[in-house]
Amino acid sequence: MGESARRTGPPPPPRLWEYRLPGGWTVLAGRTEVDNDRLSLKLARPDDWWFHARGLPGSHVLLRARDDAEPDRDTLRAAAAVAAWHSKGRGAGTLA
C-alpha cells in the first residue's frame, strides 16, 4: 500500500522555525521542501514579506505583515538574515 493510500485526514501542519524580532515582528522559515511549499502557498498572506537566498537552496522565509506598522530597515535585514542562515550559503559571507 502506498503512502498516500495509508494517509487519512488532513496533512500534518508544516514544521517551521519561528523567530520573534524586536517590535513584535514574527518570522517563519520552512524546514523542508514540503514545509517551504506549504508556507509559501498555504500560510502566506498577501501582505507578508517573502525572503529566500538568491540562487541557493534554502528555506522559504516569511516576515508576517502587521496592520499597525510597516517593517523598518533593521527588521527587513533581520528577516533576510534568517533566510541567509537557513540556506546553503550560510558560511559563504555576503549573500545577495
ChimeraX attribute file (.defattr): number of C-alpha atoms within 10 A of each C-alpha:
attribute: neighborCount
match mode: 1-to-1
recipient: residues
	/A:1	5
	/A:2	6
	/A:3	6
	/A:4	7
	/A:5	7
	/A:6	7
	/A:7	9
	/A:8	7
	/A:9	5
	/A:10	6
	/A:11	7
	/A:12	6
	/A:13	9
	/A:14	18
	/A:15	16
	/A:16	18
	/A:17	14
	/A:18	13
	/A:19	15
	/A:20	11
	/A:21	14
	/A:22	10
	/A:23	10
	/A:24	8
	/A:25	16
	/A:26	17
	/A:27	25
	/A:28	25
	/A:29	28
	/A:30	24
	/A:31	18
	/A:32	15
	/A:33	13
	/A:34	11
	/A:35	19
	/A:36	22
	/A:37	15
	/A:38	17
	/A:39	24
	/A:40	17
	/A:41	10
	/A:42	11
	/A:43	14
	/A:44	18
	/A:45	14
	/A:46	9
	/A:47	11
	/A:48	16
	/A:49	16
	/A:50	20
	/A:51	20
	/A:52	22
	/A:53	23
	/A:54	13
	/A:55	11
	/A:56	13
	/A:57	13
	/A:58	23
	/A:59	28
	/A:60	26
	/A:61	31
	/A:62	26
	/A:63	26
	/A:64	19
	/A:65	18
	/A:66	13
	/A:67	6
	/A:68	5
	/A:69	9
	/A:70	10
	/A:71	15
	/A:72	9
	/A:73	9
	/A:74	11
	/A:75	18
	/A:76	15
	/A:77	12
	/A:78	16
	/A:79	27
	/A:80	22
	/A:81	18
	/A:82	25
	/A:83	27
	/A:84	26
	/A:85	16
	/A:86	21
	/A:87	21
	/A:88	14
	/A:89	18
	/A:90	17
	/A:91	10
	/A:92	9
	/A:93	7
	/A:94	8
	/A:95	17
	/A:96	8
